[in-house]
Structures are given as structure tokens and as C-alpha cells.
């Protein structure tokens, strides 16, 4: 069953009553809800204080039980808790397990529940895409990253991961386009650039305009909004 579930990116792909029973949809209770909602986050501190401590987030040790159990509890209350999703993904990858010890559901199921509950959440899709990419599930990773890119085209990390995805597919034209955008948005890690260089496909971007040209460009073009700080993974 674990092997079946890890190969599915969405519950509808797996299909069947057994898959639905194994990954039930999130139901909001009195505490919890949308991690991106200020109203729902009112109960967040209680959940984090007991179940998502720094030690849990870094996979060092559990606070009330196993690490997987504490992350699972957090996600059962806030299904699109970005950092908890990232920690659950790292735990699954570290243990090489579709369902880490203590977790109530599979890693993929937690992402499915998050996206089904909060389809507007770009970060949840971005983290899921990164996890799928690490798992070698290229097609489903591309689906999530493409969806995230359409929703937030100015997110540097999304552009970077899409570039990595297209390098794996040897579609260097698209990989280069996403790489140029990621670095123009300030992404700091050189991995994608190095892969393109190794393939002989990297081209340095044109130099930034200077003097009067730069002043004119600044006056004519809207400012690029600040981007998120990448996790470094």
C-alpha cells in the first residue's frame, strides 16, 4: 500500500475506496485551519509550543512522542503549515519512507490534504513540488511547480526548481529561461547555473543598464516585489 500511495500525487489519481480511506480530507475543528489565515492562526502558538518545537522542526527529537507524531499532529490541525510540511518531507526522505514512523498518513497525503483544503496556497505547492522532485516523480513535480509558477511568477524558488526540473528533462531552453528569471529575482544558490554550465547551455545575462539608461528603466518599469528567502535545500 505504501508503494502505491507514494506514486500518486493527487487522491483522484490513486482512486478507489481504499486510497480514499487511507487519505481522508482535512476537516477543520475548533483549533486549526488555514495556515495563511490570520483568523485561523490564533490557535497556532498552542499547537507549535507542544508539537512543533525547534527540535521537532529540525528532526532532532520529538516533544510529546516521535518526531513524526509531533509533525503529524501539527499538520492534522494546520494542514498547510509550510514549515511542518517541509519537515515531514525531509523526514520521509531521510528515513526513505513514504510514511515515517509516528505519522498518521503518508508524506504525499499530507500535501494532498493541504492543497485540497487551501488550493490558493502557493508555498504548499512549491514545497510539494520540491519533495516530488527529490523523489524522482518528475511529471507530478512539474504539475505542482507549474501551478505554483502561474499563481506566483515572481517567486524565485519556484523558478529555480522549475529550472532544475527542465534540466533533468534535458529541455535546456526552458531550463535556461527559468534559471535566468530565478537569478534575476535574487536566488543565491549556484546549483542550477552549474548544471547548465556543465551541459554547455549557460549564457550570462546581459549587463544591467547604467547611467541615464538605468534611470530611464527604473522610471518605466515597476519595482520587483521582494522574494522569499529560500530554505537552502
Short mmCIF file of the C-alpha atoms (twelve columns), coordinates in Angstrom:
data_MODEL
# 
_entry.id   MODEL 
# 
loop_
_atom_site.group_PDB 
_atom_site.id 
_atom_site.type_symbol 
_atom_site.label_atom_id 
_atom_site.label_alt_id 
_atom_site.label_comp_id 
_atom_site.label_asym_id 
_atom_site.label_seq_id 
_atom_site.Cartn_x 
_atom_site.Cartn_y 
_atom_site.Cartn_z 
_atom_site.pdbx_PDB_model_num 
ATOM 1   C CA . UNK A 1   0.000   0.000  0.000   1 
ATOM 2   C CA . UNK A 2   2.829   2.399  0.810   1 
ATOM 3   C CA . UNK A 3   4.383   1.800  -2.606  1 
ATOM 4   C CA . UNK A 4   1.047   2.512  -4.249  1 
ATOM 5   C CA . UNK A 5   0.408   5.693  -2.321  1 
ATOM 6   C CA . UNK A 6   3.844   7.246  -2.852  1 
ATOM 7   C CA . UNK A 7   3.411   7.021  -6.605  1 
ATOM 8   C CA . UNK A 8   0.299   9.204  -6.547  1 
ATOM 9   C CA . UNK A 9   0.351   12.997 -6.494  1 
ATOM 10  C CA . UNK A 10  -3.368  13.536 -6.075  1 
ATOM 11  C CA . UNK A 11  -6.015  11.406 -4.406  1 
ATOM 12  C CA . UNK A 12  -8.048  11.310 -7.599  1 
ATOM 13  C CA . UNK A 13  -5.136  9.648  -9.418  1 
ATOM 14  C CA . UNK A 14  -4.979  6.796  -6.931  1 
ATOM 15  C CA . UNK A 15  -8.762  6.390  -6.917  1 
ATOM 16  C CA . UNK A 16  -10.668 3.632  -5.198  1 
ATOM 17  C CA . UNK A 17  -12.239 3.378  -1.775  1 
ATOM 18  C CA . UNK A 18  -9.090  2.067  -0.077  1 
ATOM 19  C CA . UNK A 19  -6.995  5.070  -1.173  1 
ATOM 20  C CA . UNK A 20  -9.690  7.498  -0.055  1 
ATOM 21  C CA . UNK A 21  -9.873  5.807  3.326   1 
ATOM 22  C CA . UNK A 22  -6.085  5.979  3.661   1 
ATOM 23  C CA . UNK A 23  -6.011  9.724  2.924   1 
ATOM 24  C CA . UNK A 24  -9.207  11.345 4.187   1 
ATOM 25  C CA . UNK A 25  -9.756  15.071 3.578   1 
ATOM 26  C CA . UNK A 26  -8.933  17.571 6.293   1 
ATOM 27  C CA . UNK A 27  -11.869 18.655 8.438   1 
ATOM 28  C CA . UNK A 28  -11.402 21.911 10.318  1 
ATOM 29  C CA . UNK A 29  -12.033 21.785 14.051  1 
ATOM 30  C CA . UNK A 30  -12.180 24.402 16.781  1 
ATOM 31  C CA . UNK A 31  -8.389  24.802 16.688  1 
ATOM 32  C CA . UNK A 32  -6.555  24.969 13.407  1 
ATOM 33  C CA . UNK A 33  -7.375  25.718 9.797   1 
ATOM 34  C CA . UNK A 34  -5.640  27.691 7.073   1 
ATOM 35  C CA . UNK A 35  -2.021  28.477 7.981   1 
ATOM 36  C CA . UNK A 36  -2.169  31.599 5.798   1 
ATOM 37  C CA . UNK A 37  -5.263  32.963 7.580   1 
ATOM 38  C CA . UNK A 38  -4.708  35.432 10.417  1 
ATOM 39  C CA . UNK A 39  -8.006  34.382 11.962  1 
ATOM 40  C CA . UNK A 40  -7.225  30.647 11.881  1 
ATOM 41  C CA . UNK A 41  -3.696  31.178 13.198  1 
ATOM 42  C CA . UNK A 42  -4.975  32.350 16.578  1 
ATOM 43  C CA . UNK A 43  -4.562  28.828 17.919  1 
ATOM 44  C CA . UNK A 44  -1.244  28.214 16.220  1 
ATOM 45  C CA . UNK A 45  1.005   29.073 19.161  1 
ATOM 46  C CA . UNK A 46  -0.553  26.368 21.327  1 
ATOM 47  C CA . UNK A 47  -0.027  23.688 18.697  1 
ATOM 48  C CA . UNK A 48  3.529   24.809 17.958  1 
ATOM 49  C CA . UNK A 49  4.526   25.120 21.619  1 
ATOM 50  C CA . UNK A 50  3.751   21.468 22.308  1 
ATOM 51  C CA . UNK A 51  4.165   19.759 18.957  1 
ATOM 52  C CA . UNK A 52  6.307   21.833 16.599  1 
ATOM 53  C CA . UNK A 53  9.256   22.959 18.637  1 
ATOM 54  C CA . UNK A 54  12.634  23.786 17.120  1 
ATOM 55  C CA . UNK A 55  13.843  20.262 17.914  1 
ATOM 56  C CA . UNK A 56  10.877  18.763 16.079  1 
ATOM 57  C CA . UNK A 57  11.266  21.068 13.077  1 
ATOM 58  C CA . UNK A 58  14.948  20.165 12.719  1 
ATOM 59  C CA . UNK A 59  14.125  16.442 13.167  1 
ATOM 60  C CA . UNK A 60  16.334  16.295 16.263  1 
ATOM 61  C CA . UNK A 61  13.796  14.760 18.625  1 
ATOM 62  C CA . UNK A 62  10.078  14.643 19.336  1 
ATOM 63  C CA . UNK A 63  8.491   16.755 22.044  1 
ATOM 64  C CA . UNK A 64  5.475   14.659 23.055  1 
ATOM 65  C CA . UNK A 65  6.472   11.436 21.307  1 
ATOM 66  C CA . UNK A 66  8.129   10.670 18.000  1 
ATOM 67  C CA . UNK A 67  9.227   13.400 15.599  1 
ATOM 68  C CA . UNK A 68  6.811   12.044 13.007  1 
ATOM 69  C CA . UNK A 69  3.987   12.048 15.509  1 
ATOM 70  C CA . UNK A 70  4.507   15.670 16.508  1 
ATOM 71  C CA . UNK A 71  4.737   16.874 12.898  1 
ATOM 72  C CA . UNK A 72  1.667   14.807 12.079  1 
ATOM 73  C CA . UNK A 73  -0.290  16.402 14.938  1 
ATOM 74  C CA . UNK A 74  0.662   19.864 13.662  1 
ATOM 75  C CA . UNK A 75  -0.499  19.048 10.127  1 
ATOM 76  C CA . UNK A 76  -3.712  17.486 11.362  1 
ATOM 77  C CA . UNK A 77  -4.610  20.890 12.788  1 
ATOM 78  C CA . UNK A 78  -2.990  23.177 10.190  1 
ATOM 79  C CA . UNK A 79  -2.782  21.077 7.020   1 
ATOM 80  C CA . UNK A 80  -0.911  23.715 5.008   1 
ATOM 81  C CA . UNK A 81  1.573   24.610 7.746   1 
ATOM 82  C CA . UNK A 82  4.520   25.358 5.449   1 
ATOM 83  C CA . UNK A 83  7.373   24.529 7.790   1 
ATOM 84  C CA . UNK A 84  5.676   21.393 9.089   1 
ATOM 85  C CA . UNK A 85  5.098   20.180 5.522   1 
ATOM 86  C CA . UNK A 86  8.768   20.803 4.738   1 
ATOM 87  C CA . UNK A 87  9.828   18.930 7.882   1 
ATOM 88  C CA . UNK A 88  7.567   15.977 7.074   1 
ATOM 89  C CA . UNK A 89  9.037   15.857 3.569   1 
ATOM 90  C CA . UNK A 90  12.601  15.915 4.929   1 
ATOM 91  C CA . UNK A 91  11.746  13.196 7.446   1 
ATOM 92  C CA . UNK A 92  10.342  10.954 4.731   1 
ATOM 93  C CA . UNK A 93  13.399  11.490 2.568   1 
ATOM 94  C CA . UNK A 94  15.789  10.931 5.464   1 
ATOM 95  C CA . UNK A 95  14.090  7.689  6.516   1 
ATOM 96  C CA . UNK A 96  13.406  6.679  2.906   1 
ATOM 97  C CA . UNK A 97  9.849   6.040  3.969   1 
ATOM 98  C CA . UNK A 98  6.544   7.010  2.331   1 
ATOM 99  C CA . UNK A 99  5.016   7.103  5.815   1 
ATOM 100 C CA . UNK A 100 7.551   7.954  8.535   1 
ATOM 101 C CA . UNK A 101 7.235   6.419  11.971  1 
ATOM 102 C CA . UNK A 102 4.590   8.205  14.025  1 
ATOM 103 C CA . UNK A 103 2.933   9.866  11.012  1 
ATOM 104 C CA . UNK A 104 -0.753  9.124  10.620  1 
ATOM 105 C CA . UNK A 105 -0.652  9.411  6.827   1 
ATOM 106 C CA . UNK A 106 1.887   9.232  4.026   1 
ATOM 107 C CA . UNK A 107 4.006   12.258 3.181   1 
ATOM 108 C CA . UNK A 108 2.145   12.698 -0.112  1 
ATOM 109 C CA . UNK A 109 -1.189  12.514 1.683   1 
ATOM 110 C CA . UNK A 110 -0.313  15.474 3.901   1 
ATOM 111 C CA . UNK A 111 0.413   17.538 0.798   1 
ATOM 112 C CA . UNK A 112 -2.775  16.357 -0.911  1 
ATOM 113 C CA . UNK A 113 -4.821  17.381 2.125   1 
ATOM 114 C CA . UNK A 114 -3.088  20.768 2.259   1 
ATOM 115 C CA . UNK A 115 -3.686  21.565 -1.409  1 
ATOM 116 C CA . UNK A 116 -7.275  20.309 -1.378  1 
ATOM 117 C CA . UNK A 117 -8.036  22.495 1.647   1 
ATOM 118 C CA . UNK A 118 -6.076  25.565 0.535   1 
ATOM 119 C CA . UNK A 119 -5.656  25.433 -3.274  1 
ATOM 120 C CA . UNK A 120 -4.589  29.101 -3.218  1 
ATOM 121 C CA . UNK A 121 -1.501  28.331 -1.113  1 
ATOM 122 C CA . UNK A 122 1.482   28.745 -3.429  1 
ATOM 123 C CA . UNK A 123 4.058   27.744 -0.833  1 
ATOM 124 C CA . UNK A 124 2.389   24.399 -0.111  1 
ATOM 125 C CA . UNK A 125 2.510   23.578 -3.820  1 
ATOM 126 C CA . UNK A 126 6.105   24.746 -4.051  1 
ATOM 127 C CA . UNK A 127 7.226   22.529 -1.154  1 
ATOM 128 C CA . UNK A 128 5.286   19.591 -2.597  1 
ATOM 129 C CA . UNK A 129 6.935   20.101 -5.965  1 
ATOM 130 C CA . UNK A 130 10.363  20.090 -4.316  1 
ATOM 131 C CA . UNK A 131 9.532   16.867 -2.472  1 
ATOM 132 C CA . UNK A 132 8.284   15.169 -5.637  1 
ATOM 133 C CA . UNK A 133 11.402  16.320 -7.464  1 
ATOM 134 C CA . UNK A 134 13.584  14.765 -4.758  1 
ATOM 135 C CA . UNK A 135 11.539  11.564 -5.038  1 
ATOM 136 C CA . UNK A 136 12.133  11.413 -8.778  1 
ATOM 137 C CA . UNK A 137 8.445   11.883 -9.565  1 
ATOM 138 C CA . UNK A 138 9.164   14.356 -12.326 1 
ATOM 139 C CA . UNK A 139 5.755   14.517 -14.007 1 
ATOM 140 C CA . UNK A 140 3.802   15.278 -10.849 1 
ATOM 141 C CA . UNK A 141 6.530   17.629 -9.612  1 
ATOM 142 C CA . UNK A 142 6.192   19.592 -12.837 1 
ATOM 143 C CA . UNK A 143 2.407   19.805 -12.382 1 
ATOM 144 C CA . UNK A 144 2.750   21.339 -8.922  1 
ATOM 145 C CA . UNK A 145 5.595   23.684 -9.829  1 
ATOM 146 C CA . UNK A 146 3.844   24.865 -12.989 1 
ATOM 147 C CA . UNK A 147 0.687   25.577 -10.994 1 
ATOM 148 C CA . UNK A 148 2.705   27.468 -8.387  1 
ATOM 149 C CA . UNK A 149 4.512   29.440 -11.092 1 
ATOM 150 C CA . UNK A 150 1.232   30.540 -12.667 1 
ATOM 151 C CA . UNK A 151 -0.013  31.698 -9.276  1 
ATOM 152 C CA . UNK A 152 3.200   33.462 -8.240  1 
ATOM 153 C CA . UNK A 153 5.530   34.056 -11.206 1 
ATOM 154 C CA . UNK A 154 7.849   36.254 -9.128  1 
ATOM 155 C CA . UNK A 155 8.786   33.554 -6.603  1 
ATOM 156 C CA . UNK A 156 12.491  32.901 -7.159  1 
ATOM 157 C CA . UNK A 157 12.499  29.448 -5.552  1 
ATOM 158 C CA . UNK A 158 9.725   28.223 -7.852  1 
ATOM 159 C CA . UNK A 159 11.639  29.424 -10.913 1 
ATOM 160 C CA . UNK A 160 14.803  27.728 -9.643  1 
ATOM 161 C CA . UNK A 161 13.086  24.389 -9.061  1 
ATOM 162 C CA . UNK A 162 11.417  24.556 -12.468 1 
ATOM 163 C CA . UNK A 163 14.851  25.120 -13.956 1 
ATOM 164 C CA . UNK A 164 16.155  22.005 -12.196 1 
ATOM 165 C CA . UNK A 165 13.140  20.086 -13.453 1 
ATOM 166 C CA . UNK A 166 13.778  21.037 -17.068 1 
ATOM 167 C CA . UNK A 167 17.493  20.263 -16.770 1 
ATOM 168 C CA . UNK A 168 16.523  16.726 -15.777 1 
ATOM 169 C CA . UNK A 169 14.304  16.568 -18.856 1 
ATOM 170 C CA . UNK A 170 17.183  17.973 -20.963 1 
ATOM 171 C CA . UNK A 171 14.918  20.789 -22.112 1 
ATOM 172 C CA . UNK A 172 17.713  23.325 -21.784 1 
ATOM 173 C CA . UNK A 173 15.871  26.188 -23.433 1 
ATOM 174 C CA . UNK A 174 13.163  26.191 -20.754 1 
ATOM 175 C CA . UNK A 175 15.694  25.415 -18.033 1 
ATOM 176 C CA . UNK A 176 17.767  28.424 -19.043 1 
ATOM 177 C CA . UNK A 177 14.737  30.708 -19.142 1 
ATOM 178 C CA . UNK A 178 13.703  29.719 -15.608 1 
ATOM 179 C CA . UNK A 179 17.309  29.974 -14.403 1 
ATOM 180 C CA . UNK A 180 17.691  33.492 -15.761 1 
ATOM 181 C CA . UNK A 181 14.485  34.541 -14.048 1 
ATOM 182 C CA . UNK A 182 15.399  32.878 -10.743 1 
ATOM 183 C CA . UNK A 183 18.771  34.602 -10.592 1 
ATOM 184 C CA . UNK A 184 17.325  37.925 -11.723 1 
ATOM 185 C CA . UNK A 185 14.949  37.627 -8.760  1 
ATOM 186 C CA . UNK A 186 17.913  37.127 -6.432  1 
ATOM 187 C CA . UNK A 187 18.093  33.364 -5.905  1 
ATOM 188 C CA . UNK A 188 21.517  32.738 -4.291  1 
ATOM 189 C CA . UNK A 189 22.335  29.064 -4.906  1 
ATOM 190 C CA . UNK A 190 24.534  28.303 -7.964  1 
ATOM 191 C CA . UNK A 191 23.472  24.683 -8.479  1 
ATOM 192 C CA . UNK A 192 21.193  25.306 -11.461 1 
ATOM 193 C CA . UNK A 193 23.736  27.577 -13.136 1 
ATOM 194 C CA . UNK A 194 26.436  24.947 -12.636 1 
ATOM 195 C CA . UNK A 195 24.257  22.231 -14.198 1 
ATOM 196 C CA . UNK A 196 23.609  24.409 -17.228 1 
ATOM 197 C CA . UNK A 197 27.318  25.239 -17.488 1 
ATOM 198 C CA . UNK A 198 28.182  21.539 -17.363 1 
ATOM 199 C CA . UNK A 199 25.762  20.944 -20.232 1 
ATOM 200 C CA . UNK A 200 27.235  23.858 -22.175 1 
ATOM 201 C CA . UNK A 201 23.903  25.681 -22.068 1 
ATOM 202 C CA . UNK A 202 24.526  28.561 -19.664 1 
ATOM 203 C CA . UNK A 203 24.564  32.097 -21.018 1 
ATOM 204 C CA . UNK A 204 25.499  35.049 -18.870 1 
ATOM 205 C CA . UNK A 205 22.667  37.599 -18.683 1 
ATOM 206 C CA . UNK A 206 23.249  40.943 -20.408 1 
ATOM 207 C CA . UNK A 207 24.815  43.606 -18.178 1 
ATOM 208 C CA . UNK A 208 22.457  45.858 -16.274 1 
ATOM 209 C CA . UNK A 209 21.933  49.306 -17.804 1 
ATOM 210 C CA . UNK A 210 23.982  52.117 -16.304 1 
ATOM 211 C CA . UNK A 211 23.735  55.883 -16.048 1 
ATOM 212 C CA . UNK A 212 20.858  57.523 -17.897 1 
ATOM 213 C CA . UNK A 213 19.678  54.161 -19.278 1 
ATOM 214 C CA . UNK A 214 19.326  52.736 -15.767 1 
ATOM 215 C CA . UNK A 215 17.428  55.801 -14.568 1 
ATOM 216 C CA . UNK A 216 15.050  55.567 -17.502 1 
ATOM 217 C CA . UNK A 217 14.490  51.852 -16.958 1 
ATOM 218 C CA . UNK A 218 13.799  52.397 -13.277 1 
ATOM 219 C CA . UNK A 219 11.270  55.091 -14.068 1 
ATOM 220 C CA . UNK A 220 9.475   52.989 -16.688 1 
ATOM 221 C CA . UNK A 221 9.421   49.552 -15.069 1 
ATOM 222 C CA . UNK A 222 7.542   48.553 -11.912 1 
ATOM 223 C CA . UNK A 223 9.646   47.515 -8.970  1 
ATOM 224 C CA . UNK A 224 10.146  43.796 -8.473  1 
ATOM 225 C CA . UNK A 225 8.399   42.727 -5.252  1 
ATOM 226 C CA . UNK A 226 10.581  41.196 -2.538  1 
ATOM 227 C CA . UNK A 227 11.021  37.451 -2.803  1 
ATOM 228 C CA . UNK A 228 11.009  34.840 -0.126  1 
ATOM 229 C CA . UNK A 229 14.205  33.625 1.499   1 
ATOM 230 C CA . UNK A 230 14.987  30.110 0.178   1 
ATOM 231 C CA . UNK A 231 15.430  27.293 2.622   1 
ATOM 232 C CA . UNK A 232 18.767  26.404 1.028   1 
ATOM 233 C CA . UNK A 233 17.685  22.881 0.176   1 
# 
